[in-house]
Amino acid sequence: MKLGVIADDFTGASDIALMLSEGGMPTTQFVGVPERAADAAVEAGVVALKSRTLPAQEAVAQSLKACDWLVSQGCTQIVFKICSTFDSTDQGNIGPVTEALADRLGETCVLVCPAFPETGRSVYQGHLFVKDLLLSESGMQNHPLTPMTDPDLRRVLRKQTSWEVGHVAIGTVWSGSDAIKWSAAAAGKAMVIVDAIRNEDLVALGHAAAARKLLTGGSGIALGLPRNFGFSPGRSPWTGVPGKAVVLSGSCSSATRNQVGIFKASAPSRELPVDDILTQKLSLQELVDWTLAQDTPPLLYSSADPQVVAAAQARHGRDRSAQAIETLFAGLAAALAEAGVKRIVVAGGETSGAVVSGLQADMLQIGPRIAAGVPALKVTDRPLALALKSGNFGGPAFFSEALAILEGSA
């Protein structure tokens, strides 16, 4: 194994795994830190953690364990994969995890870039944009777990680390990979936010980072990395999985709520209100029976408008509400798979983590692209296909498109 990735959630892991696979690197996604050695054919290993919203100390411990395993497999470069919207509060763990990994690997300068232009995420003058809006005006300021109210990544990161935080401006990036290297080196011991507004900028960043032991960023940061290891773009083989299917949605992002509205206009659907989940009004067996009784793939969702989410959190507490939803989706996914469901489309990073944990899947095969940042996936030890979608990803008809690709009919 040459390149290792530590992803702070499951959708982010499949996101960057797709990027590396499309870059020609044989890639496997591992669910948690494996207990055994990887197959010798794997060139890029992506360890999916569920650490994005963990306290810093716990996230650091999990990330260091993943790092040690990846290095033991032969990895010479590690990517700490974070969300392209830099999901992290002032008490967040992006800074502490980056610092701990750098210390473990002996790295003194870490290039940091969450940009992913294909999905509208760009970094300019150190500020993160979502399409034409600053991060703090994009809807992410209403995120139920990690509200992003400051678009200046330098300020956000400085509150999380004792390291200096530097900046490589877009003009330097456009001067090429050598200019990026020189500018970053001049910052000394630092985490360096790198501007990027085009894919070409991320390719230049990747080439500039060829000798670096650690990078931190979104999946876009991997665009230029496979070439550093001698690989060129290629396609992943895929055979679809027919049979019963379901869509599970826990994301409350505006994009997912729009996708939910479109899909349920033509498909059976069941809302799973937080109040009903917490008061145990929902029967897991009844939900499974209802799902199996549908003639077409149905939707089960807890996605709701921000004000509804805020009201539920006020009544029950943020952490208790989130835990109850994740527990339900984990149990539901396990029960549905046991009952014979062969395809599961999931919306939301936390929801995806709950579903994969519930399924007790330990390795995922990377398939073709469904949408930017979202591959088709297969659980390696059974005929079960998955799509794990970050909340903001995918077009309006994503759920229908994902179901067709997982089946092999698109």
N, C-alpha and C positions, 0 to 999 in steps of 0.2 A: 504494500500500500504506500502510495506517495503523498497524497493530500488528505488531510483529515479536517472534518467540519464538526463543530460543536454547535448545535442549533438549540435556541432557547424555547422553541415550541415545535409541535409536530407539523403544522402547515409550513412553517419556515424551513423545516428540514426537507420536506418533499419539494419545496420551491427551489432550493439551491441544488438539490440532487438532480432535478430536471436540467438545470443550467449546466451542470458538470457532465451529465449524460449526453446532452445535445452537443457539448464541446468535444465529445469523443472518448471521454474517460469512463471505463466500466465502473459503475457506481452502485453501491448498496446503501440503503437506509436502515440503520439499526435503531430499534426502539429501546432506549436506555443503553447503558454501558454493557456490552456483551460479556459473558462469562467465559467465552472461548475465543480462540484465534479466528480471524477472518479467512475466507477462502483466498487462496493465492492469486486468483484472477481479479480480485477487487483492487482497483487502482485508486479509487476515491471512496472513503468511508464517511458517512454522515451519521453522527450519533444524535438522535432526537431526544432532547430532554423536555421536561415540562417545568422550566425554571424561570420563565419570564417575569412572573409576579411573585416569586419567592423572596423572602428576606435575603439580603445580600450574603450573609454568612452561609446559608444553605445553598444558594445558587453557586457560590464560589466552590464549596465542597464538591458538589455534583460535577461542575465543569472541570475541576482539576482531576477528578477520577476519570472522566471521559478523555481528557488530554493525555493522561498517563497511558491509557489503553491504546489510543491512536499512535502515540510515539512508539509504544512497544510493538506495534504492527509495521513500523518502518516509516511513518509519516515524517517528512522533513519540514512541512509547513502546515499550520493550523489556522483555520478560519473560525472566528466566533461569529456565528450567524445570528443577527438580531432582526427585528422587524423593520421594514422599509419606512415605517412611520415612527421609528425610534421610541417605541412604547416604553416609557420609564418615568416614574415620578422623581422628585428630589431624593427620595429614599431608595430609588431603584438600583438595580445591580449591574447595569452595563459597565459603568466605570470600575466598580470593584472586581468584577469578573475579568475584565480586560487587564487590569493591573495584576491580578493574581496569575493569570495565564502568562503574561509577559515575564513576570518574575520566575515562573517555573521553567519557561523556555529560554531564558537569558536574553530576551529582546528588550531594547531600550527605546525603540521608536515604533509606534503602532499607527498605521494608516487606518482611518475610520471613515466609512462612507456608506450610508444606507440607501443611496440613490438607486432607483430602478425606473429609468425613463419610460420604458414600455408600459408601465402601469401608472405613469404620471407623477412619480416621485423624483424630484430633482433637488440638488443642493447647490445653492448660489449664495456667495458671500457668507458662507457658513450657516445660512438659513435653509430649513427644509420646507419645500413646497409640495403640495398635492395638487397636481395640475396647475391651475393659475392662482391657487389660494395658498397663503401661508398655512403651515400645519395647524396653527392655533385657530384658524378660521375655516378648517376643512370638515368639521364634524368630529374630528378626533378630540376636541376639547370636551366632548360629551362622553368619551369612552368610560364605561362603568368601572373599570379597574385601573386604567392608566390614562387619566385625562391629560392631554398634551396642550398646555396653555402657553408655552414658550417655543417659538420656532427656531430660536438661535441655539444650534447644537453645541456651540462653544460654552454658552452659559449653562445649559442643561448638564453637560459633562463635567464642568468645573465643580458643580455641587456634589459630584459623586466620587471624585478621585483626588488624591494628593499630588498627582502628576501635573505637570504643565499641560495646557491644551493649546496646540498650535493650529494653523490654518494654511492650506494651499489653495490659493484663489484660482478661479477659472482661467485667467490669462496664463498662469503658469502651467496649468493642465494642458492648455492648447499648444504650449511650446514642446510638449512631448514627454515621454517617460523619463528621460534623463533630467529634465527640469524638475519633474515631480520628486525624483530621488534627491537631488541637491537641495531643494526647498525643504523637504522633510528632514533631511540630515541636519540642516541649519537650526532646526527647532530644539536640538539636543534631546534629552530624555523627556519624551512627550507623547501624548496621544494627539494625532494630527487630523483634523477634519479636512477632507479633500472635497472640493467642489466637483460636481458632475451633472451635466444637463443632457448629455447625449450618450448613446451606447459607446461611441468612439472614445469618450472620456474615461469610461470604465475599463475599456480595453487597454488604454494607455496606463491607467492606474494598475491594472493587473500586471503589465510588463514591468512597471517600476517596482513592483513588490516581489519580483522573482526571487530575490535573496532574503526576503523577510521571513522570520519564523512565525509571525502572527499578524493577522489582519482582523479587523472588526467591521462588519457591515451587513447590508442586505444581500439578497441573492445576486443582485447585479454585479457585486464586487467579484464574482466568479467568472464573469464573461471572458476575461483575458487570461485566466489561470491555466486551463488545460494546455494551451500552446506552450507555456513555460516548461511543461513536462513532456513535450513532444507529441501531443495529441492534436487531431484535427476533427472538425465537426462530423457527426454521424447520427444515425437514427436507431432507436431502440426497437427490437422486435416486440410484437404484441399480438396476442390471441385473446379475443373477447370472452367474457363470461356471461352466458345467458342465464335466465331464471328470474326469480322474484327480486325486486329491488325496492329501495326506500330512500327518501331524502330526509336527513336530520339537520335542523338548523337551530343553532343557539346564538349566532352572531346578531348583534343589534346595530351593526353599521348601516348607514343609509343605503349602500350598494346591496347588501344582503336583504334588507327589508323590501327594496324594490324587486329583487329576484323572487322573494317569497310571494309578493303580491301578484306577479306575473304568472308564476307556476301554479299557484292555487286557484287561479281563474279557470284552469282547464284540468286540474288534477284533484283527487280527493285530498283533504287536508284536515289536520287536527291541531289546534292550538294547545300548548301546554303552559298555562299560566303559572307564574311563580307561586302565587298564593295556593293554588291547587297542589303544586308539588310539595310545598312545605307543610301543608295540612294533610298530606297523604290521601288526597281525594282521587288520585290517579292510580289505577291498578296496572302494574306492569303486564300481567297476562292479558288483560283486556285490550291494552294497546297493541300487543303482539297479535292477538286474534283479529283485531280491527285491520291491522296492516295486511295480514295474509288474506283477508277477505276481499281486498280491493282488486279490481280487474287490471288497473294500471298502477304504476309506482306512485305511492302517496307521499305526502309531506307531513312530518311532525315537527312542530317548531315552537320555540319559546321566544323567538325574536320579537322585540317590541320597541315602540317609540321611546326616545330618551326619557320623557317625562313619566312614562309608565314604569320604566326600569328604576328611575330615581324614587318614585313613590314606594315601590316594592322594597327597595333597599332601606328606605326610611322606616318601613314597618318591621322588617325582619333582620336588617343588618346586611352590609355589602358582602362580607365573607360567607355568612351563612346562606345567603341567597345563591351566590355563585357555586358554593359547594353542593347545595341541594340539586341545582340544575345539572352539574357535571355528574353527580352520582346517578341521577335518573338516566342520562344519556349513556353512561357506561353500562348500566344494567340493561337498558333497552337494546343497545347494540349487541351485547352478548346473547341476549334472549332471542333476538331476531336471527342472528347467525345460526344459533342452535336450531331454530325452527326452519332453517333452509333458505333464508335470504342470501343471495349471492352477490349483490351489488349494493353498496352503501355510499351515498354522496353526503358529505358533511360540510357544513358552513360554520366557520368560526374556529380560531386557534385553540381556545380553551376547550371547546366542544370536541374538536378533533383529537386533542390529547386524551379526553375522557373516553371517547369511542375506541381509540387504539388500545388504551389500557384495558378497557372492558373486554376487548376481543383477545387480549393476551397474545398479541402478535409481536414477534421479536425481530423479524426482518421483512422488509418490503422491497419488491422488485420494481424498478422504475420503468414506466411505460411511456407512451407518447404524450405530447402536450394536449391538454384540454383547453386551457387559456393561459395567458401569460402568468408564470409562477405556479401553475397547477398541473401536475402530471397525473396520468392514470397510474394506479398502483395495484400490485397484487400481493396478498399475503403469501409468503413463500411456501407454507406447508399445507395449504388448503385452497380450494377453488372459490376464493373470495376476492372481489375487486373493490377498490376504494378510490374515492376522490376526496382529498382534504383541502378545503378552500379557506384561505384567510378571508376575514370578513369583507374587506374592501375589493377583493379580486373578482374577475369574471364579468362578462357582459350580462345584459338583461335576461337572456335565455339560458344562463349557465346551467341550471339544473337539468333541463332537457338535453342539452348538449353533452353534459357529463354522463348521463345515463346511457346515451347512445354510444359514446366512445367506449365506456366500460364494457358494454355488451358486444362491441365489435361491429356495430351496424352503421358507423359513421366514419 
